[in-house]
């Protein structure tokens, strides 16, 4: 008989998302995978808009029930065949497959190569807020936009879960950082390392930002449309706004990307966190049983995290 674990699951695609905290079968690791006792898992509300949330790799509908949440912090509980670079008891952070059940449960499985050792300086709740956000900022700035020291970068949504890491990483790389945020988060954005801040409620960024080498967009829509006007002729724009995944315009589709797991990058990011170069921000914490409320809560800054094991 398969042991049961508590999990936050969806049995139908509806709005608002009808989450149910209930018993689910305990997942078992396969070849190259690890089973993880999840201590904390982050909440990414836009995951409800992602294609892999509802669709298999083959393009067919995913069967219900579905478990969301693909960034986690926890402890390795079991090793699948072929895993020899992690040990049971290792504290890890990482991601798991977009097309499979996520980490908003007491146990999950992930490919061993998609997790890294947790930063020593972080609690599990703090660590759960870092994998997707830090890797998204890293890959968007350094792989997609090739950001270099001395360049000017405009970060939209600079106080959000991804934007706050984009500001910090761009600053670390030596760029001149301009961040858009609400008035309440301007000082916070400066504290992350932004050289200039723009209140998007009272200022049009294109009137004050000047010309930039890179735009890192987490907002989409009109903000994204207006951002082309501030780019240098050879500038790069990247966006993670889920609404742009199926945009009609080719340049927007080219600018959109979804983060990929990368242990080497995550390990380097963990070192930067332990050296106090980067800091995660947890905006709100809820128990697993209050998952529906967690998805309905938008913290003024940082990410919402589900605490599963205290």
HUKACOR-V147726 format. One record per pair of residues at least 24 apart in sequence whose C-alpha atoms are under 7 Angstrom apart, sorted by the first residue. I is the first residue (numbers start at 0). J is the second residue. Records with the same first field share a line. If there is no record, write none. Layout:
I: J  J
This chain:
1: 25
4: 105  106
5: 104  105
6: 103  104  105
7: 66  103  104  287  290
8: 64  65  66
9: 63  64  65  66
10: 63  64  65
11: 63
18: 290  291
20: 288
25: 106
26: 106  107  108
27: 108
28: 78  79  108
29: 79  80
30: 79  80  81
31: 79  80  81  82  110  111
32: 78  79  82  108  109  110  111
33: 75  77  78  79  108  109  110  111
34: 75  76  77  78  106  107  108  109
35: 73  74  75  76  106  107  108
36: 73  74  75  76  105  106  107
37: 71  72  73  74  102  104  105  106  107  307
38: 72  73  123  306  307  308  309
39: 71  72  73  123  124  127  304  305  306  307  308
40: 68  70  71  72  102  103  127  304  305  306
41: 68  70  71  127  128  303  304  305
42: 68  294  302  303  304
43: 68
44: 294
45: 241
48: 241
49: 241
51: 97  98
52: 97  98
55: 98
56: 98
65: 100
66: 100  101  103
67: 100  101  102  103
68: 101  102  103
69: 94  95  97  101  102
70: 94  95  102  127  130  131
71: 102  127
72: 123  126  127
73: 123
82: 111
90: 116  117
91: 115  116  117
92: 116  117  126  127  130
93: 130
94: 130  260
105: 307
112: 262
113: 260  261  262
114: 262
115: 262  265  266
117: 269
118: 269  270  272  273
119: 273
120: 273
124: 304  306
125: 279  281
127: 304
128: 279  281  302  304
129: 279
130: 265
131: 258
132: 160  161  164
133: 161  164
134: 258  265
135: 161  258
136: 161  164  165
139: 237
144: 213  235  236  237
147: 172  174
148: 172  173  174
149: 173  174  175
150: 174  175  212
151: 175  176  211  212  213
152: 176  177  211  212  213  214
153: 177  178  211  213  214  215
154: 178  179  214  215  216
155: 179  215  216  217  218
156: 180  217  218
157: 188
158: 184  188  300  301
159: 300  301
160: 300  301  302
162: 217
163: 191
166: 191  192  193
167: 191  192  277
205: 229
219: 243
